[in-house]
Amino acid sequence: MAAIARVRASLRVFGDSLEPEEVSSLLGHQPTRSHRKGDKTPNASGRASSTELTGVWILESGLSEKAEIEEHLEALFSAVSNDSDEWASLTSRFSASVLCSIFLDPDNEGFELSPRIAQSLADRGLVIAFDIDGGDTEA
């Protein structure tokens, strides 16, 4: 199977009652970014602020976009706890998932997930979401 042009991956936890410090404590890692429901955050211009609609805890893989999808997922899983009780507590109270943003060249590209990665997702009760950008075929 052809390699994917670029990949980004992040572990995401959402919930109205989410406290980022609690999620960090459960998972044993600080997030790349986080906020609580009701926090004020600056908009793109940095001037006005908006009120966050829900709590968020996000950890990005931190790998190069050229790394393989499984490398991104392995980096995320190795960075956080694999304790099943902690994950059960987390996923029973919050929405948790892994987001893979995939950027394809115009050529035929694809990917697959190994049974080991699928099991890691299942063990943690995580949904995996794919955001696929097919690229510009006219470029």
NUDREN-440582 format. One record per residue (C-alpha): residue number from 0; x, z, y; residue in one letter. Coordinates in nm, 3 decimals, padded with zeros to 5 digits. Each point is the difference from the previous one (the first is absolute). Example, Ala and Ser with C-alpha at 12.3 -4.5 7.8 and 13.67 -1.06 7.14 Angstrom:
2
NODE    nr        px        pz        py   rest
NODE     0    01.230    00.780   -00.450      a
NODE     1    00.137   -00.066    00.344      s
***
This chain:
139
NODE    nr        px        pz        py   rest
NODE     0    00.000    00.000    00.000      m
NODE     1    00.133   -00.089    00.346      a
NODE     2    00.111    00.279    00.231      a
NODE     3   -00.217    00.094    00.295      i
NODE     4    00.144   -00.089    00.342      a
NODE     5   -00.057    00.344    00.159      r
NODE     6   -00.158    00.330   -00.105      v
NODE     7   -00.086    00.328    00.173      r
NODE     8   -00.147    00.300   -00.181      a
NODE     9   -00.138    00.335    00.107      s
NODE    10   -00.169    00.301   -00.152      l
NODE    11   -00.308    00.090    00.204      r
NODE    12   -00.220    00.309    00.005      v
NODE    13   -00.315    00.017    00.218      f
NODE    14   -00.258    00.270    00.063      g
NODE    15   -00.196    00.171    00.273      d
NODE    16    00.138    00.344   -00.091      s
NODE    17    00.353   -00.126   -00.070      l
NODE    18    00.281    00.220    00.129      e
NODE    19    00.325   -00.202   -00.008      p
NODE    20    00.212    00.311   -00.063      e
NODE    21   -00.205    00.084   -00.310      e
NODE    22    00.039   -00.351   -00.142      v
NODE    23    00.374    00.010    00.072      s
NODE    24    00.023    00.335   -00.179      s
NODE    25   -00.195   -00.125   -00.303      l
NODE    26    00.198   -00.322   -00.030      l
NODE    27    00.338    00.142    00.097      g
NODE    28    00.074   -00.260    00.267      h
NODE    29   -00.059   -00.051    00.370      q
NODE    30   -00.210   -00.302    00.098      p
NODE    31    00.117   -00.302    00.192      t
NODE    32   -00.300    00.064    00.227      r
NODE    33   -00.300    00.228    00.002      s
NODE    34   -00.276    00.148    00.213      h
NODE    35   -00.307    00.221   -00.027      r
NODE    36   -00.359   -00.101    00.066      k
NODE    37   -00.063    00.042    00.372      g
NODE    38    00.365   -00.036    00.105      d
NODE    39    00.055   -00.204    00.315      k
NODE    40    00.242   -00.289   -00.045      t
NODE    41    00.126   -00.254    00.253      p
NODE    42   -00.123   -00.358   -00.024      n
NODE    43    00.230   -00.302   -00.016      a
NODE    44    00.074    00.016    00.374      s
NODE    45    00.094    00.366   -00.033      g
NODE    46   -00.228    00.107    00.286      r
NODE    47   -00.352    00.083   -00.110      a
NODE    48   -00.067    00.192   -00.316      s
NODE    49   -00.252   -00.035   -00.277      s
NODE    50   -00.141    00.266   -00.226      t
NODE    51    00.090   -00.034   -00.368      e
NODE    52   -00.308   -00.034   -00.219      l
NODE    53    00.154    00.156   -00.312      t
NODE    54    00.316    00.172   -00.117      g
NODE    55    00.283   -00.217   -00.130      v
NODE    56    00.324    00.059   -00.190      w
NODE    57    00.211   -00.313   -00.068      i
NODE    58    00.335   -00.036   -00.172      l
NODE    59    00.167   -00.341    00.015      e
NODE    60    00.242   -00.102   -00.274      s
NODE    61    00.278   -00.062    00.252      g
NODE    62    00.145   -00.284   -00.206      l
NODE    63    00.087   -00.344    00.126      s
NODE    64   -00.290   -00.245    00.000      e
NODE    65    00.213   -00.212   -00.236      k
NODE    66   -00.014    00.267   -00.274      a
NODE    67   -00.229   -00.064   -00.298      e
NODE    68   -00.348    00.155   -00.003      i
NODE    69    00.086    00.234   -00.288      e
NODE    70    00.309    00.124    00.186      e
NODE    71   -00.223    00.099    00.292      h
NODE    72   -00.241    00.183   -00.230      l
NODE    73    00.281    00.175   -00.187      e
NODE    74    00.148    00.113    00.332      a
NODE    75   -00.335    00.149    00.104      l
NODE    76   -00.060    00.175   -00.333      f
NODE    77    00.353    00.140   -00.019      s
NODE    78   -00.031    00.143    00.352      a
NODE    79   -00.307    00.213   -00.072      v
NODE    80   -00.111    00.257   -00.254      s
NODE    81   -00.116   -00.116   -00.341      n
NODE    82   -00.182    00.328   -00.072      d
NODE    83   -00.341   -00.099   -00.141      s
NODE    84   -00.173    00.317    00.130      d
NODE    85    00.118   -00.067    00.356      e
NODE    86   -00.115   -00.362   -00.021      w
NODE    87   -00.337    00.106   -00.147      a
NODE    88   -00.046    00.243    00.290      s
NODE    89    00.091   -00.267    00.251      l
NODE    90   -00.212   -00.282   -00.142      t
NODE    91   -00.303    00.225   -00.052      s
NODE    92   -00.012    00.075    00.373      r
NODE    93    00.139   -00.312    00.165      f
NODE    94    00.015   -00.375   -00.039      s
NODE    95    00.346   -00.093   -00.127      a
NODE    96    00.142   -00.343   -00.070      s
NODE    97    00.304   -00.220    00.005      v
NODE    98   -00.011   -00.302    00.231      l
NODE    99    00.221   -00.298   -00.075      c
NODE   100    00.022   -00.257    00.278      s
NODE   101    00.118   -00.325   -00.150      i
NODE   102    00.119   -00.296    00.203      f
NODE   103    00.019   -00.324   -00.197      l
NODE   104    00.193   -00.313    00.083      d
NODE   105   -00.198   -00.323   -00.035      p
NODE   106    00.152   -00.050   -00.345      d
NODE   107   -00.162    00.125   -00.316      n
NODE   108    00.071    00.374   -00.017      e
NODE   109   -00.145    00.283   -00.203      g
NODE   110    00.066    00.349   -00.124      f
NODE   111   -00.080    00.231   -00.284      e
NODE   112    00.002    00.375   -00.052      l
NODE   113    00.162    00.154   -00.305      s
NODE   114   -00.191    00.242   -00.224      p
NODE   115    00.237    00.274    00.123      r
NODE   116   -00.106   -00.053    00.363      i
NODE   117   -00.367   -00.029   -00.099      a
NODE   118    00.034    00.331   -00.187      q
NODE   119    00.165    00.165    00.301      s
NODE   120   -00.295   -00.105    00.215      l
NODE   121   -00.251    00.122   -00.260      a
NODE   122    00.181    00.332   -00.051      d
NODE   123   -00.033    00.071    00.371      r
NODE   124   -00.359   -00.126    00.028      g
NODE   125    00.106   -00.263    00.253      l
NODE   126   -00.172   -00.323    00.089      v
NODE   127    00.232   -00.290    00.079      i
NODE   128   -00.100   -00.240    00.275      a
NODE   129    00.158   -00.336    00.076      f
NODE   130    00.001   -00.164    00.342      d
NODE   131    00.115   -00.355   -00.066      i
NODE   132    00.106   -00.241    00.273      d
NODE   133    00.023   -00.353   -00.136      g
NODE   134    00.238   -00.119    00.267      g
NODE   135   -00.022   -00.307    00.219      d
NODE   136   -00.010   -00.312   -00.215      t
NODE   137    00.041   -00.219    00.312      e
NODE   138    00.329    00.162    00.110      a
***
